[in-house]
Every structure is written in structure tokens, then in C-alpha cells.
Amino acid sequence: MALNVYSSAVGVGITEIDKSLTLQHNSKSSAFFAGYFKKGPCNSLTVINTLQEFYNTFGEKDKSNHNDWMQVYNYLQYAGNINVSRSVGSDSINSVAEFPINENVTNYLIHNSNEFDNIRDDVKLRLGNQLKFFAKDPGNWGNDISIMMINKRDFDANTSFIFGTFKPQSIFRDIPEGETGLIVLYKGQPVEIFNISFDEENTNFIEKVNYISKYIFIVFVKSTVTIDGYYRHFDGIELVTDLNTGLISIKAIFEENTSFNLSQITSSGGQFLNLVQISLNQYSLDFRPSVSTMLELDIILNESLPNVILTSNVYFDGNKDLRDHPSYSDLTKDIEFSFFGENAIYLSGGVLAEPNISDLEQSYDVAADKEVEIDYIIANERVPVYVKNIADSRKDVIAFVGIPKFEGTIEEIYAQNINFRLNTFGNSDYCFLIMNYKKNYNNVSKKYEYCNLAGDVCGLRVKTDKEFNRWTSSAGEERGKLIGGDLQYYPTRSFIDDMYLKGINSFNRSPNGSIFLFGNRITTLKSSALDRLTTRNLSNYMVKELEKASRYFIFELIDNFLISRIKNDLNRFLQYVKNDRGLIDFSVSVSHDKANNKLIIDVIFSPSYVTDFIQINFINTGTSALTTVK
């Protein structure tokens, strides 16, 4: 076996040359899976290490996602470090809420944080609203999210109950000036608490919530401020100042049928004049301020929620130019939000739709990029060929693929397995096919249900990588034991042997009753040193490590010192693999292609093999003397 590694001026390229003879029949790795789950980020990588992380991030299973959910669950019985990509249908929607009017709001499908960042500036809010809350990812799970906010005034008073018997000061240590307390509740229980600010200069700006929270995104629309003479507009309210008379004209415009009471505008000084209702949803009035007056606009936007008040403080210094006032540049600094208890805002409208084949393929596209560092892919049984194509394209991962569940007699199942292998799936130098199904008891449905074994086989492989190395087999009674469950059927030994020769692996049962992985074949009909899982895994491992090592030599001066250094570094790595029984032998040569200004590194190696077959010959010599049989 030879690996040809070449370094060019701006990158590293690797080609694999298989010169092995036909065989006779004698670092911490990571996995990837995409499937349908109740919750969690979509079409992105989320690393899961424990069952509890899996429950918390992607929710529990139901009848619609049993097989997908069990792939990750079964994998985690053996190992951690699996990247999960959630897939949902295009009709799915994130739960949403707005403040202060949480009615007739616009819905969106937001798959993940990157997608939120791309659309946030285009998010539409109902006229007059300033806050929009999204569930972090799509589905009806977000309909159980509610939001509460507490301003500093309510925190200092500490007289109101936030929820249950808890008052503000029993929830927050402090709410500093210019900040607001935010409580995220899920199914009525607080799950996240933040101190937030609507001022970008504050370290607790709301972007911190969007980055940290596992439940919500927040969109905050600032008050719009335009300078046209002495004109300013914010939140449906227009203020125009006549510096000659000191008269301020206020015009409020809200959406049609909005319930509000403009007459409750108050101020600490000055005189209101000429309150006029222009139309159903427009009011205007004049206000003559006294010197150094603060006009505090407490506008109740919904009379059914009398405690929900949007407050903005606007300062006027007599007849002076409004733009000279220090508070003029940022009206949002003084905005306060406070709603809690019965006035909490509830997210709604979340919808979960099952993904189709195209949706699942899109979720697997995350793993198609070679820059995503993974070693194994667990195929979703709905898109096995698509996953095979990803593995064949990358050439540095192994895909574990479960053959679909077939019913009938052993002979009928045998024929259907062969048909799938040869006519549907085809050949691959980077796939491991496993037949049969695992039977588990479902505590939800109260009955036994089946799932394919790809997750188990991948988990066994990663477990063996961690406890031994990449070239030790994960099959056999010692390392390949199946955890939990039973099999759909137990094939005969001749059935297993025939499937194995065709590149289909299986589980078998030992005399003591344990179920273990019985197979090490890659799904290629071409006999070579790389038609075994162990040697393919060894090759993938060395390719990745040699590519990483070669990157350090890009843009270095090409001379005998560099060539000697490369040979020494690679020899040291390969000797380590050989000492750990991964290689029988190897050699490294480095040459300089001056015409193309690149180094050519030839790594020739002979991999170690695992035992696939053991033949025992018993020879009866009768009464003759025993002789050594060779």
C-alpha cells in the first residue's frame, strides 16, 4: 500500500494508490448523525457526549422518530462525541411572541443560530412593538416557553410576586441602573435568568442572550430617530417642535383596531393642549413644556393588560435646540420593560413537520464538507445511498449503514438483503453494511419496536478507538458485545458466511447467550488490503495525521534540512503505529519537483490484518507415529 502526499505552495493534497495483493479469505474519534427530533438546532453540528445532553437538547422520542432517536441513544451506550444534526420539514415554524401587543405576529422558520443572524435585520414586528421573542429552534416544543421582565423600579420595590411566592429580590441579586431582569420559563418553571440591557455599549446587551440562551432569540427594534429640522419619531409617536413658540405637537399612529388610551400620557411639567382623535387609530395633541421639563410618555397600548406600560423619557430644555441635549442621541437608553406574573408573555404558533427525503439530505450536507472533522457517519435509513455518496466523496470517513428491515422467511430476507446490497446500495470503499434489526422495549408505546443497528456498530467502533486504537477490530466476543435489546432474527452460520463474502456484516450469538458483532468487511467486491474496516480505518487515520503534519511545512525553504526534517517526523509517527501493531512495515521518501515547486512524499506501508477466518485441521494418523503437521 502506498500513500502519495504532495505539498504545493498553497496547500496539501493527498492521493491514495492501492498496490496491495489480492487477499485470501484467511486520537479520539467522532461520529455524525442527522435525523428527526422534537427539538434542537437544525442543519448544524451539535456535539453530544451523554444521554442527559441528548435528552435536554433534542427531546424525547415518540412514534414518529423512533428509529432516528434510537440511533443516537444506542450509540451513546458505548461512546460519546457524536455530532447531531436535526432535520425538520419545511412547514415547521418557530414559536414566537411580541411585546407589547402579542397578537397577529409574523411567524418564521429559523433552523439555527447562523440562520437567525442572517435574517434578524429583516424580521418584521407589528407596528408599535419593540420586542420579538423566538424559540431557539422550530417545533411546537416552543409553545411551552414564556417570558417575564422586571425593571429596576419593580426590583427595588420588591412588592410583587414574579411567579408563585417568589419576589424580584429572591430571583435576582441585583438589577443595575439601565438594565432589566429577564426570566425564561419552560412549562411554567424558570430555566434561564439574565440581566440584559438595550444599550449596545453595555456588557449585558441582549446579544449575550442570543448567544448563550438554549431557549430563545430576541429581536429588539430601537426607537427610530430621524433629524429633519426638529422632528423625531419613535414607536408610532411623532414629535414636532416649534422653537419659536415652544409648542410640541404629538401625533400617535397605531395599527387599526389597536386598543390604547392616549389620554394617559403624563408629564412632570408643562401643559397639554388640544387632544384630538383624528381617526380610529390616530390621536394628536399639543404640549407646551416649561423650562427643563422631562416629558414622560406612559402609553398603555392594551387596556386588557393595564400593568403593561411602555415608558420613554424625552427631555426638553425650554426653547433650546433639542439636538443639543445629551439624551437626544439615544432614546432607547431610558426604555424600561416590566411584565411578569399573570402578564407574562407566552410564545405560540410553533409547528413541527416531519422531514422529507430532501430535508434529510440537506441535514447531511453539513457533514459533506471535509473541513468538518469527523471520522464516522451513521446513515439515516431513509437516505442510505446519499450518505454513501458523501463518504465516497470525502474519502476520509467511514459510513455505517443499516440495511432496511425486511420481513419473511430467512430465505426471503436473505434474497432481499442481497438485492439491496447489489442493486440499491452498490459498492463503496468507505461504507460498512450491517444487516438485521435490534428489538427494544419502548416505554412510551409499551411494546417492542425495532431499529437498525448502525448506531450500535458505530458506537462499538468509537469505543474501540478510545480503549485501543483505530486498527483494532471492534468485532468479536471480546470487544463487539451488543448492549441491550435482542435481534429481529438469528441467521444460520452459512447465512452469515455467505453475507460476509458479499460485504454484508451481522451480529451473532455466542453459546453463552451474548450477542456480538460478527464482521469486518467494507462494502466493496474488490479484494484488497483496504476491504476490511480495520485497514480502511488505519488508512483514513494515517492520511489525516500525515496531512496535518505536512501543513507545517508549507512556505518553508526547500533544502536538504527540510527534507530530512519531514522524513524524521513522518518516520517517528509511522514507527509509533508499527510499534502498536498497526503496520507490518513502512518506508518514507521525499523528493523535490522543481518544475512545479512542490515536495512529493511517498509513504509505502504494509498494514496489519485481523483474523477473519480460523481453519483448524484434525488429522487422524491411526496407529502410526505422530508427526508434526505443517
C-alpha positions in Angstrom: 0.0 0.0 0.0 1.3 3.4 -0.9 0.2 6.9 0.1 1.4 9.7 -2.1 1.5 13.0 -0.2 2.5 16.2 -2.0 2.9 19.7 -0.7 2.4 22.7 -3.0 2.9 26.3 -2.4 -0.6 26.9 -1.0 -2.0 23.6 0.2 -1.7 19.9 0.8 -3.2 17.3 -1.4 -3.3 13.5 -0.9 -3.9 10.7 -3.3 -4.2 7.0 -2.4 -2.6 4.3 -4.5 -3.7 0.7 -3.8 -0.8 -1.6 -4.8 -1.7 -4.4 -2.3 -2.1 -8.0 -3.5 -5.4 -9.8 -3.5 -6.1 -11.3 -0.1 -7.0 -14.8 0.7 -10.1 -15.5 2.8 -7.8 -16.5 5.8 -6.8 10.3 18.9 -10.3 10.5 19.8 -12.7 9.8 17.0 -16.1 11.4 16.4 -19.3 10.5 14.7 -22.2 12.2 12.9 -25.9 11.5 12.5 -28.8 13.5 11.1 -32.4 12.7 12.0 -35.9 13.8 13.0 -36.1 15.1 16.6 -38.7 17.1 18.6 -36.4 20.0 19.3 -32.8 21.1 18.9 -30.7 23.1 16.3 -31.3 22.1 12.7 -28.9 21.6 9.9 -25.9 22.3 12.1 -23.4 20.4 14.3 -24.3 19.9 17.9 -21.8 17.8 19.9 -23.4 15.4 22.3 -21.5 13.4 24.9 -24.1 12.0 27.3 -27.6 10.7 27.3 -28.7 13.6 29.5 -27.3 16.1 27.0 -29.2 14.3 24.3 -32.5 14.4 26.2 -32.0 18.1 27.1 -31.0 19.2 23.6 -33.1 17.1 21.2 -36.0 16.0 23.4 -37.6 12.6 24.0 -38.7 10.2 21.3 -42.2 9.5 20.0 -43.8 7.1 17.5 -42.8 9.3 14.6 -39.0 9.3 15.2 -38.3 6.0 17.0 -35.6 4.8 14.6 -33.8 8.1 14.4 -33.9 8.7 18.1 -32.6 5.2 18.9 -29.6 5.6 16.6 -28.1 8.3 18.8 -29.4 6.6 22.0 -27.8 3.3 21.1 -24.5 5.0 20.0 -24.3 6.7 23.4 -24.4 3.3 25.2 -20.9 2.8 24.0 -19.2 6.2 23.4 -19.6 10.0 23.3 -18.6 12.8 21.0 -21.3 12.5 18.4 -22.3 15.4 16.2 -26.1 15.5 15.7 -27.9 17.5 13.0 -31.7 17.8 13.4 -33.9 17.6 10.4 -37.4 19.1 10.1 -39.9 19.6 7.4 -40.2 22.9 5.5 -43.6 23.6 7.0 -42.2 23.8 10.5 -42.3 27.1 12.4 -40.6 28.6 15.5 -42.8 29.6 18.3 -42.9 33.4 18.6 -44.2 36.3 20.8 -44.1 40.1 20.6 -44.3 42.9 23.1 -46.4 44.8 24.0 -49.1 43.6 21.6 -48.8 39.8 21.3 -51.4 39.3 18.6 -51.3 38.6 14.8 -47.5 38.4 14.8 -45.4 37.2 11.8 -44.0 33.7 12.0 -40.7 32.4 10.8 -38.8 29.1 10.3 -35.3 29.6 11.8 -33.2 26.4 11.7 -30.2 27.6 13.8 -28.2 30.5 15.1 -26.4 31.2 11.8 -29.8 31.5 10.0 -31.1 33.8 12.7 -28.1 36.1 12.3 -28.8 36.2 8.6 -32.4 37.2 8.8 -32.6 39.3 12.0 -32.3 42.6 10.3 -35.3 41.7 8.1 -37.6 40.4 10.9 -40.9 42.1 10.9 -42.6 43.4 14.1 -46.1 44.6 14.5 -46.3 48.4 14.4 -45.7 49.8 17.8 -43.9 46.7 19.1 -40.3 46.7 20.1 -39.5 43.2 21.3 -39.9 39.9 19.5 -39.0 36.5 21.0 -38.4 33.3 19.0 -38.0 29.8 20.3 -34.4 28.9 19.6 -35.4 26.2 17.1 -38.5 25.1 15.2 -41.4 23.0 16.6 -44.3 23.0 19.0 -42.0 22.5 21.9 -41.5 26.3 22.0 -45.2 26.8 22.7 -44.3 25.9 26.4 -41.9 28.9 26.7 -43.0 32.1 28.5 -41.1 35.3 29.2 -41.0 37.7 32.1 -39.2 41.0 32.6 -38.6 43.1 35.7 -37.3 46.7 35.6 -35.3 48.3 38.3 -38.3 50.1 39.8 -40.2 46.9 40.4 -37.0 45.2 41.6 -36.3 47.9 44.2 -40.0 47.9 45.4 -39.9 44.1 45.8 -43.6 44.0 46.5 -45.0 42.0 43.5 -44.8 38.2 43.1 -43.0 37.2 39.9 -44.3 33.6 40.0 -45.5 31.5 42.9 -44.3 33.1 46.1 -41.1 34.5 44.5 -40.5 38.2 44.6 -37.9 40.0 42.4 -35.2 40.1 45.0 -35.4 36.4 45.6 -34.7 35.8 41.9 -32.1 38.5 41.1 -29.2 39.5 43.2 -29.4 43.0 41.6 -30.8 44.8 38.6 -28.4 47.8 38.0 -29.5 51.1 36.6 -30.1 50.8 32.9 -30.7 47.0 32.9 -33.7 44.8 33.0 -34.2 41.3 34.5 -35.2 38.6 32.1 -36.7 35.2 33.1 -37.2 32.4 30.6 -39.7 29.8 31.8 -40.4 26.4 30.2 -43.6 24.6 31.1 -44.0 27.2 33.9 -40.6 26.6 35.5 -37.7 29.1 35.3 -34.9 27.7 33.2 -32.8 30.8 32.5 -32.3 34.1 34.2 -30.4 37.1 32.6 -29.6 40.7 33.3 -30.0 42.5 30.0 -29.6 46.0 28.5 -30.9 47.6 25.3 -27.8 49.7 25.1 -25.1 48.2 22.8 -22.3 49.8 25.0 -23.5 47.6 28.0 -21.7 44.3 28.5 -25.1 42.7 29.1 -26.5 43.8 25.8 -29.3 41.4 24.6 -26.8 39.8 22.1 -25.4 37.9 25.1 -28.8 36.2 25.5 -28.9 35.3 21.8 -25.5 33.6 22.1 -26.0 31.9 25.5 -29.7 31.0 25.8 -30.7 27.5 24.9 -34.4 28.6 24.6 -34.8 31.9 22.9 -33.7 34.5 20.4 -34.5 38.2 21.0 -35.1 40.9 18.3 -35.1 44.4 19.7 -36.2 47.3 17.4 -34.8 50.6 18.6 -36.8 53.7 18.6 -36.4 55.3 15.2 -34.8 58.7 15.4 -34.5 61.0 12.4 -33.3 64.6 12.3 -35.3 66.7 9.9 -35.4 70.1 11.3 -36.6 69.3 14.8 -38.5 66.2 14.0 -38.3 62.9 15.8 -40.3 59.7 15.5 -40.4 56.6 17.7 -42.7 53.7 18.3 -45.7 55.1 16.4 -45.3 58.6 18.1 -44.3 61.7 16.2 -43.0 64.8 18.0 -42.5 68.1 16.1 -41.2 71.1 18.0 -41.7 74.7 17.0 -38.8 76.5 18.6 -40.5 79.9 18.1 -43.5 79.1 20.2 -42.1 76.2 22.3 -45.1 74.2 21.3 -44.6 70.4 20.8 -47.1 68.6 18.6 -47.6 64.9 19.4 -49.2 62.5 16.9 -49.8 58.9 17.8 -50.4 56.4 15.0 -51.1 52.7 15.7 -52.4 49.7 13.8 -56.1 49.7 13.1 -58.2 48.4 16.0 -55.3 48.7 18.4 -56.6 49.3 21.9 -54.9 52.1 23.7 -55.6 55.2 25.8 -53.6 58.2 24.7 -55.1 60.3 27.4 -52.9 58.6 29.9 -49.9 60.5 28.7 -48.4 62.3 31.6 -45.5 64.7 32.3 -43.6 66.2 35.2 -44.2 69.7 33.9 -45.9 71.7 31.2 -49.4 71.8 29.8 -51.3 69.6 27.4 -53.5 71.3 24.8 -55.9 70.2 22.1 -56.2 66.4 22.5 -57.9 65.4 19.2 -58.8 61.9 17.9 -58.1 62.2 14.2 -59.4 58.7 13.3 -60.0 55.3 14.9 -56.3 54.7 15.3 -54.8 58.2 15.3 -54.6 60.8 18.1 -52.9 64.2 18.2 -52.3 66.8 20.9 -50.1 69.7 21.7 -47.9 70.1 24.7 -46.2 73.3 26.0 -43.3 72.4 28.3 -41.8 74.6 30.9 -38.1 75.1 31.2 -36.1 71.9 31.8 -39.1 69.7 31.5 -39.0 65.9 31.3 -41.9 64.6 29.3 -42.6 61.0 30.4 -44.7 59.1 28.0 -46.5 56.3 29.7 -48.7 54.8 27.0 -51.0 51.9 27.8 -51.1 50.1 24.5 -53.6 47.4 25.5 -56.3 48.2 28.1 -56.7 44.5 28.8 -53.2 44.5 30.3 -53.3 47.6 32.5 -49.9 46.8 34.0 -48.1 46.6 30.7 -46.5 50.1 30.2 -44.0 51.2 27.6 -42.1 54.2 29.1 -39.9 56.6 27.2 -38.3 59.7 28.8 -37.8 62.6 26.5 -36.1 65.8 27.7 -36.7 69.3 26.6 -34.8 72.4 27.7 -37.2 75.2 27.1 -36.8 76.6 23.7 -33.3 75.3 23.1 -32.4 73.0 20.2 -33.5 69.5 21.1 -30.4 68.1 19.4 -28.1 69.8 22.0 -29.5 67.7 24.8 -27.2 64.8 25.9 -30.2 62.4 26.0 -31.3 63.2 22.4 -28.8 60.9 20.7 -30.2 57.7 22.2 -33.8 57.5 23.2 -33.6 53.8 23.9 -31.4 54.1 27.0 -34.3 55.1 29.1 -36.8 52.5 27.8 -38.0 50.1 30.5 -39.9 46.9 30.2 -41.7 45.2 33.1 -44.2 42.3 32.7 -44.5 39.3 35.0 -46.9 37.1 36.8 -50.2 37.0 35.0 -48.8 39.4 32.5 -46.1 37.1 31.3 -45.8 36.7 27.5 -46.3 33.3 26.1 -44.7 32.1 22.9 -47.1 30.3 20.5 -47.6 29.2 16.9 -44.8 26.7 16.8 -45.3 23.9 14.3 -43.3 20.7 13.8 -43.4 19.0 10.4 -41.7 15.7 9.6 -38.8 16.0 7.1 -39.0 14.5 3.6 -36.0 13.0 1.8 -34.8 16.3 0.6 -34.9 17.8 4.1 -32.8 14.9 5.5 -30.3 15.2 2.7 -29.9 18.9 3.5 -29.2 18.0 7.1 -26.5 15.5 6.0 -24.9 18.2 3.8 -23.3 19.6 7.0 -21.1 16.6 7.1 -20.1 16.7 3.4 -17.5 19.4 3.9 -14.1 17.9 4.6 -13.4 20.8 6.9 -15.9 19.3 9.3 -13.6 17.0 11.4 -15.5 13.7 11.8 -14.4 10.1 11.4 -17.7 8.2 11.1 -21.2 8.8 9.7 -24.3 6.9 10.9 -26.6 6.7 7.9 -30.3 7.5 8.4 -32.1 4.5 6.9 -34.2 6.8 4.7 -31.1 8.2 2.8 -28.5 5.4 2.8 -27.3 6.0 -0.7 -26.9 9.7 -0.2 -24.8 9.1 2.9 -22.7 6.5 0.9 -22.0 9.2 -1.7 -20.9 11.7 1.0 -18.4 9.1 2.4 -17.1 8.2 -1.1 -16.7 11.9 -1.9 -14.9 12.8 1.3 -12.6 9.7 1.3 -11.7 10.2 4.9 -14.7 8.9 6.8 -16.5 5.5 7.2 -20.3 5.4 6.9 -22.2 2.8 8.9 -25.3 1.8 7.1 -28.1 -0.4 8.4 -29.9 -2.5 5.8 -33.7 -1.8 5.8 -35.9 -4.1 7.8 -37.3 -7.0 5.7 -40.0 -9.4 6.7 -40.5 -13.0 5.7 -38.6 -16.3 6.0 -34.9 -16.5 6.4 -34.6 -17.3 2.7 -36.7 -14.3 1.7 -34.8 -12.0 4.0 -31.6 -13.4 2.5 -32.7 -12.6 -1.0 -33.8 -9.1 -0.1 -30.5 -8.3 1.7 -28.6 -9.4 -1.4 -30.9 -7.3 -3.7 -30.4 -4.2 -1.5 -26.6 -4.7 -1.4 -26.1 -5.2 -5.1 -28.9 -3.4 -6.9 -29.8 -0.5 -4.5 -26.7 0.3 -2.5 -23.9 -0.8 -4.7 -20.2 -0.8 -3.9 -18.2 1.6 -1.7 -14.7 1.7 -0.4 -15.9 3.7 2.7 -19.1 2.0 3.9 -19.8 -0.7 6.4 -23.1 -2.5 5.8 -24.9 -4.2 8.8 -28.0 -6.4 8.4 -30.7 -7.3 11.0 -32.6 -5.1 13.4 -32.4 -4.5 17.1 -35.5 -5.1 19.2 -36.0 -2.7 22.2 -38.9 -2.2 24.6 -40.5 1.2 24.1 -41.7 2.6 27.5 -43.9 5.1 25.6 -45.8 2.8 23.4 -45.5 -0.1 25.9 -44.4 -2.6 23.2 -41.3 -3.9 21.4 -40.1 -1.8 18.5 -37.2 -2.3 16.0 -34.4 -0.1 14.8 -31.4 -0.8 12.6 -28.0 -1.5 14.1 -25.9 1.3 12.5 -25.8 3.3 15.7 -24.6 0.3 17.8 -21.9 -0.6 15.3 -20.6 2.9 15.1 -20.6 3.2 18.9 -18.6 0.0 19.2 -16.1 1.4 16.7 -15.6 4.6 18.6 -15.4 2.7 21.9 -12.6 0.5 20.5 -10.8 3.6 19.1 -10.7 5.1 22.6 -9.8 2.0 24.5 -7.4 0.5 21.9 -6.7 2.2 18.6 -8.0 2.7 15.1 -6.7 -0.6 13.7 -8.0 -2.9 16.4 -11.2 -4.7 15.4 -14.4 -3.7 17.1 -16.0 -7.1 16.3 -15.8 -10.4 18.2 -16.9 -11.6 21.6 -14.4 -9.5 23.5 -15.0 -6.0 22.1 -18.1 -6.4 19.9 -20.8 -7.1 22.5 -24.2 -5.6 21.8 -25.6 -3.6 24.7 -29.3 -4.1 25.4 -32.1 -5.4 23.2 -32.4 -8.5 21.1 -32.3 -9.3 17.4 -35.1 -9.5 14.9 -33.8 -12.9 13.8 -30.8 -15.2 14.3 -29.3 -16.2 10.9 -27.6 -19.6 10.4 -23.8 -19.8 10.2 -23.9 -20.4 6.5 -26.2 -17.4 6.0 -23.7 -15.2 7.9 -20.7 -16.5 6.0 -22.4 -16.0 2.6 -23.5 -12.4 3.5 -20.0 -11.7 4.7 -18.4 -12.6 1.4 -20.8 -10.2 -0.2 -19.7 -7.3 2.1 -22.7 -7.6 4.5 -21.9 -7.8 8.2 -24.1 -9.2 11.0 -24.4 -9.9 14.7 -24.2 -13.4 16.1 -25.0 -15.1 19.3 -22.4 -17.0 21.4 -23.0 -20.2 23.3 -23.3 -18.2 26.5 -26.1 -16.1 25.0 -24.2 -12.8 24.4 -24.8 -11.0 21.1 -21.7 -9.7 19.4 -20.6 -8.1 16.1 -19.5 -10.6 13.6 -17.9 -8.8 10.7 -15.1 -6.5 9.5 -15.9 -6.1 5.8 -16.2 -2.9 3.8 -18.8 -3.0 1.0 -16.5 -3.5 -1.9 -16.3 -6.6 -4.0 -12.7 -5.7 -4.9 -10.3 -7.8 -2.8 -7.5 -5.6 -1.4 -5.8 -4.6 1.7 -8.5 -2.0 2.2 -11.6 -4.2 2.0 -11.6 -4.5 5.8 -12.9 -2.0 8.3 -9.7 -2.1 10.4 -7.3 -1.5 7.4 -9.6 1.2 5.9 -9.7 2.9 9.3 -6.0 2.7 9.7 -5.5 4.2 6.2 -8.0 7.1 7.0 -6.2 7.7 10.3 -2.8 7.9 8.7 -4.0 10.1 5.8 -5.5 12.6 8.2 -2.4 12.7 10.5 0.0 12.9 7.6 -2.0 15.7 6.1 -2.0 17.6 9.4 1.8 17.1 9.8 2.5 18.2 6.2 0.7 21.6 6.7 3.6 22.7 9.0 6.0 22.6 6.0 4.0 24.9 3.7 6.1 28.0 2.7 9.3 26.6 4.3 12.5 26.9 2.3 13.1 23.7 0.4 16.5 22.3 1.1 18.1 19.1 2.5 17.4 20.2 6.0 13.6 20.5 5.4 13.6 17.1 3.5 15.4 15.4 6.4 13.1 17.0 9.0 9.9 15.8 7.1 11.3 12.2 6.8 12.2 12.2 10.5 8.8 13.4 11.6 6.9 11.0 9.5 9.1 8.1 10.4 8.6 8.8 14.0 4.8 8.8 13.6 4.7 5.6 11.5 7.1 3.8 13.9 4.6 4.6 16.6 1.8 2.9 14.6 4.1 -0.1 13.8 5.0 -0.5 17.5 1.3 -0.5 18.3 0.8 -3.4 15.8 -0.9 -1.3 13.2 1.8 -1.8 10.5 4.0 -4.6 9.4 6.4 -2.3 7.8 6.8 1.1 6.0 9.1 3.4 4.2 9.2 7.1 3.5 10.8 9.0 0.7 10.7 12.8 0.0 11.6 14.4 -3.3 11.5 17.9 -4.8 9.6 18.5 -8.0 11.4 21.7 -9.0 9.4 22.2 -12.1 6.1 22.5 -10.1 7.7 23.8 -6.9 6.3 21.0 -4.7 7.5 18.3 -2.4 6.4 14.7 -3.1 6.2 12.5 -0.1 5.8 8.7 -0.8 4.7 6.7 2.2 4.7 3.0 1.4 3.2 0.7 4.1 2.0 -2.8 4.7 -0.9 -2.9 7.2 -1.5 -5.5 9.8 -4.6 -7.7 9.4 -7.1 -9.1 11.8 -8.2 -12.7 11.8 -11.3 -13.2 9.6 -11.2 -17.0 9.4 -9.7 -19.7 11.5 -9.2 -23.1 9.9 -8.5 -26.0 12.3 -7.4 -29.3 10.7 -7.6 -32.5 12.7 -5.6 -35.4 11.2 -6.1 -38.9 12.4 -2.9 -40.9 11.9 -4.4 -44.2 13.2 -1.8 -46.3 14.9 1.1 -44.6 13.1 3.6 -42.5 15.0 2.6 -38.8 15.3 4.4 -36.4 13.1 4.3 -32.6 13.0 1.8 -31.2 10.5 2.9 -28.1 8.8 
